[in-house]
């Protein structure tokens, strides 16, 4: 039985977390009736950056950025945005 290289496992997990993050940010923002601009203002981030996050174009946001977005959305545990 062939083993999956560790890099493939890491990349798969990273894609899963990135996909969850963008979907959760967009879902929670919409549930709260916030526009992307509203969230950007709350997080002190640019509108373009929030749009890029929701479209999966932001690359790898820093932990600090994830925490700021969680705070802006009222999510107590920032890790909830990744699951």
Secondary structure as a PSIPRED ss2 file (coil, helix, strand):
# PSIPRED VFORMAT (PSIPRED V4.0)

   1 X C   1.000  0.000  0.000
   2 X C   1.000  0.000  0.000
   3 X C   1.000  0.000  0.000
   4 X C   1.000  0.000  0.000
   5 X C   1.000  0.000  0.000
   6 X H   0.000  1.000  0.000
   7 X H   0.000  1.000  0.000
   8 X H   0.000  1.000  0.000
   9 X H   0.000  1.000  0.000
  10 X H   0.000  1.000  0.000
  11 X H   0.000  1.000  0.000
  12 X H   0.000  1.000  0.000
  13 X H   0.000  1.000  0.000
  14 X H   0.000  1.000  0.000
  15 X H   0.000  1.000  0.000
  16 X H   0.000  1.000  0.000
  17 X H   0.000  1.000  0.000
  18 X H   0.000  1.000  0.000
  19 X H   0.000  1.000  0.000
  20 X H   0.000  1.000  0.000
  21 X H   0.000  1.000  0.000
  22 X H   0.000  1.000  0.000
  23 X H   0.000  1.000  0.000
  24 X H   0.000  1.000  0.000
  25 X H   0.000  1.000  0.000
  26 X H   0.000  1.000  0.000
  27 X H   0.000  1.000  0.000
  28 X H   0.000  1.000  0.000
  29 X H   0.000  1.000  0.000
  30 X H   0.000  1.000  0.000
  31 X H   0.000  1.000  0.000
  32 X C   1.000  0.000  0.000
  33 X C   1.000  0.000  0.000
  34 X C   1.000  0.000  0.000
  35 X C   1.000  0.000  0.000
  36 X H   0.000  1.000  0.000
  37 X H   0.000  1.000  0.000
  38 X H   0.000  1.000  0.000
  39 X H   0.000  1.000  0.000
  40 X H   0.000  1.000  0.000
  41 X H   0.000  1.000  0.000
  42 X H   0.000  1.000  0.000
  43 X H   0.000  1.000  0.000
  44 X C   1.000  0.000  0.000
  45 X C   1.000  0.000  0.000
  46 X C   1.000  0.000  0.000
  47 X H   0.000  1.000  0.000
  48 X H   0.000  1.000  0.000
  49 X H   0.000  1.000  0.000
  50 X H   0.000  1.000  0.000
  51 X H   0.000  1.000  0.000
  52 X H   0.000  1.000  0.000
  53 X H   0.000  1.000  0.000
  54 X H   0.000  1.000  0.000
  55 X C   1.000  0.000  0.000
  56 X C   1.000  0.000  0.000
  57 X C   1.000  0.000  0.000
  58 X C   1.000  0.000  0.000
  59 X C   1.000  0.000  0.000
  60 X C   1.000  0.000  0.000
  61 X C   1.000  0.000  0.000
  62 X C   1.000  0.000  0.000
  63 X H   0.000  1.000  0.000
  64 X H   0.000  1.000  0.000
  65 X H   0.000  1.000  0.000
  66 X H   0.000  1.000  0.000
  67 X H   0.000  1.000  0.000
  68 X H   0.000  1.000  0.000
  69 X H   0.000  1.000  0.000
  70 X H   0.000  1.000  0.000
  71 X H   0.000  1.000  0.000
  72 X H   0.000  1.000  0.000
  73 X H   0.000  1.000  0.000
  74 X C   1.000  0.000  0.000
  75 X C   1.000  0.000  0.000
  76 X C   1.000  0.000  0.000
  77 X C   1.000  0.000  0.000
  78 X H   0.000  1.000  0.000
  79 X H   0.000  1.000  0.000
  80 X H   0.000  1.000  0.000
  81 X H   0.000  1.000  0.000
  82 X C   1.000  0.000  0.000
  83 X C   1.000  0.000  0.000
